Amino acid sequence: MQIADENYKVSYNSSTGTITCEGVMDLRGKEAYKSVAKLFQDVVNETPETIVLDIRELEFLNSSGITTIGAGLVIKVRKKGASKFVVHCSKAFPWQERSIKGVMKLMPTLELKLD
């Protein structure tokens, strides 16, 4: 599964359970993130043993995108309760760690890996 345009790419590798987000995601509002939220829902429905969200190559994500990760992925994984959840962040983009630590309030068992 993959969603892409000239500024960003979101892809899912079902063999590793990894969602990768790259580029600049500055979409406007919930409606603009609808396809990303659908990809997240499809991943949750697959119930992989571990879901990995790799945002190390994501330069920017606006508040609507952070909300999509929180409500569209983290809360759904927590409710389903069947998957371990790991997020890979980069020290190169300090907003990633700050934002994911905020999202961790929704799922305290989320594992944050800072590279």
Residue pairs with C-beta under 8 A, 6 or more apart in sequence:
1 11
1 12
1 14
1 39
1 42
1 43
2 9
2 10
2 11
2 12
3 9
3 10
3 11
3 35
3 36
3 39
4 10
4 11
7 23
7 24
7 25
7 26
8 21
8 22
8 23
8 24
8 25
8 58
9 20
9 21
9 22
9 23
10 19
10 20
10 21
10 22
10 25
10 36
10 39
11 19
11 20
12 18
12 19
12 20
12 39
12 42
12 43
13 20
14 46
14 48
16 52
17 43
17 48
17 49
17 50
17 51
17 52
17 83
18 51
18 52
18 53
18 54
19 39
19 40
19 43
19 51
19 52
19 53
19 54
19 73
20 54
20 57
21 53
21 54
21 55
21 57
21 58
21 61
22 57
22 58
23 57
23 58
23 59
24 58
24 59
24 60
25 36
25 58
25 60
25 61
25 62
25 65
26 60
26 62
26 65
27 33
27 36
27 62
27 64
27 65
28 64
29 64
30 37
30 64
30 67
30 68
32 64
33 64
33 65
33 68
33 72
36 65
36 68
36 72
37 68
37 72
40 68
40 69
40 72
40 73
40 76
41 72
41 76
43 51
43 73
44 51
44 73
44 76
44 77
44 80
44 83
47 80
47 82
47 83
48 83
49 83
49 84
50 83
50 84
50 85
50 86
51 73
51 77
51 83
51 84
51 85
51 86
52 86
52 87
52 88
53 69
53 73
53 85
53 86
53 87
53 88
54 87
54 88
55 61
55 87
55 88
55 89
55 90
55 96
55 100
56 88
56 89
56 90
56 92
56 96
56 115
57 90
58 93
58 96
59 93
60 93
60 95
61 69
61 95
61 99
66 99
66 102
66 103
69 103
70 103
70 106
74 85
74 103
74 106
74 107
74 110
75 106
75 107
77 83
77 85
77 107
78 85
78 106
78 107
84 109
84 111
85 107
85 109
85 110
85 111
86 110
86 111
86 112
86 113
87 100
87 103
87 110
87 111
87 112
87 113
88 113
88 115
89 96
89 97
89 100
89 112
89 113
89 114
89 115
90 96
90 114
90 115
91 97
91 114
91 115
97 112
97 114
100 110
100 112
101 112
103 110
104 110
104 112
